[in-house]
Amino acid sequence: MVPGGGSRVSRTAWAILVAVVLCGAAVFVWWRGAGETTRSVDAELVRQVQEAENGETVVLVAEASQPPAKDGAPAERRPDYAAQLRSAPDLLEYVRSLLGMAHAGDHGAQFYIYRAFEYCADEYRLHFDRQGKRYSLDEAMRKGVAEGWSDPEVIRRAYDKCHALLEASVAEVGTREKWRRLAAEGGFPLAVVAMARELQRKSSRSPNPELSVQLRSLLAGPLKSRDPEVVWEIGDFEFAEYDEDGEFDRESMAWEIAACQRGFDCSPQSEAVRWLCMHDRACQPYESVSDILRRARGDQMDEIESRARWINEKIDAGDWAALGF
């Protein structure tokens, strides 16, 4: 054995260990700094939308402020969340089934909790909250029948699905604003779309080129997911470049048809048809989204469908600039 050899090996091993620890620390510091930048950007996005919700003037940051989306990556979503939402007889129990995953940071679970709240708010506003009064189930059913605007079974189903959730403790289930914010902070495409919609709703309805640019910046990331539901939702946005002479309606319909072509459920039994028919008394049980739109704009439907195919060609090609995003 070489005298002192063990000591030299120990010193060498110690030096290597120190170097590894220092490198690891450097990587951790870099990672944390990058994470803090992302979180600060997310917080800025949320802060600005919250300002819009409070009726304040808002100027959105650029698209770079959004959580990065991989071009062409599928939407970050567990499909069963949406299916479970549609079939759940009691949305409080549905929300409870997602709370653990949502608190653990599952942005899909967070979004669909928000969507359950949003569904119930819409249904109650339609059936039970009218003329500034909250109607009981019996009152709402009688009024719906008397006025001929809703099927009593639809009203009963809305009550069964929603009344427990709307009466639940905030301490247990949170609020829809909280879950939407958390899902949007995580970059969940449909949650970002929902925040953009709230921004537009709270802003002036008059043509606003600056707001149009801001909305397109905010929606660019979700669109790159190529999620058919995102494509459908974009059809509901009013951008300043579309005037009030029907051009917006045609463009909106083109995006909706494009979503149907991409696989969004536009069948006669779909939620999309149900919502469209709330504003169209002429709806028939056999009509799909395309049927309803063709009845509304039959003379322009060939042009609208051609535009929809063009939209999908650009989405498939990733030509976001051509689409204005």
Phi, psi and omega in degrees: 000137176286128179303133177079000182300318180299323180295318180296320179297319180296318180296321180295313179300319179298319180296318179296317180300316179298317180298317180298316180298317180295320178296317179299319179297321180296317179298318180297316179298317179298313182299316181295321179296318178296319179296319179297323179297314179298315181295322180293324177294315177300317181297323179293317177301311181295318180302317183292320178292323177296324176298319178297321180294333179271006177083014181268160176292140184223139173234114184286151173285172185288175182301331181300343180286345182281154172303135185299136177247134177286123182302124178086358180288145178294155180300139179284090186204142172265112188304330184293338177301314181293317180296319179296322179298316181295323186266349185295126178282339182222110186284343172294315178294324176299312179298316179301326180290340181258348188301317181300314179293322180295315179294334179279358175103014177282106186290333174294316177298318178301315183294318184284339167294314176303316182297325176296315177299317183295318178302313183292323177298317180294316182295319180289323177297324182285315190259328191243336180251096184223140181053037177073016182233141174267115181273149171286172179300312181298317180296316181295320180293317179297318182292320179298319179292314183298321183268350175069025183256354180202147177284131180305326180291328176295318179295316180297318180297319178298319179295313181298322182287327197245334192297323180293320180295317182290340178261358183288159180288133176300327179300329180275311191253353181076199180233159180295326179296319180298312184289325176296316180299314182295320179293322179291321176302326179279000177081015179295120192307312183292333177289321176296320176299318180297321178291323177296321178297320178295322177299314181294320181297322182279348182267175180296144178275353178284155180307131185218095183302323180294316178296322179300317178296317181298316181296317179297322177296319182290327184271350184299315180299307178304320181298325181292349173288341183061022178291124180304327180291326175297317178300316177300313183296324179298331177297343182267000179271142176257112178262149189298335184286351177257123188275188184265012182264025177101348182294322178298315180302316181294318180292319178301313179298323180298319177293323179293317177295322177300320178296317177300318180296333181273357177113002175296142184289108180240020182288166179302336181266005188280160174297325180300315178294318181302316181288321177299322184285346174294338181249009183221100183290347183272002182302143177244151185301335184269358187278137172266180176302314181299320179297316182295316181291324179294323177295325181282323185224048184304321183290344182244005189293324178299318178294318181295317180293325176296318177297320179298317178297322178296317178302314181292326176298318180289323177296314181297325181277351184069027180270074185291329181297320180297329180275355180089012181244000000 
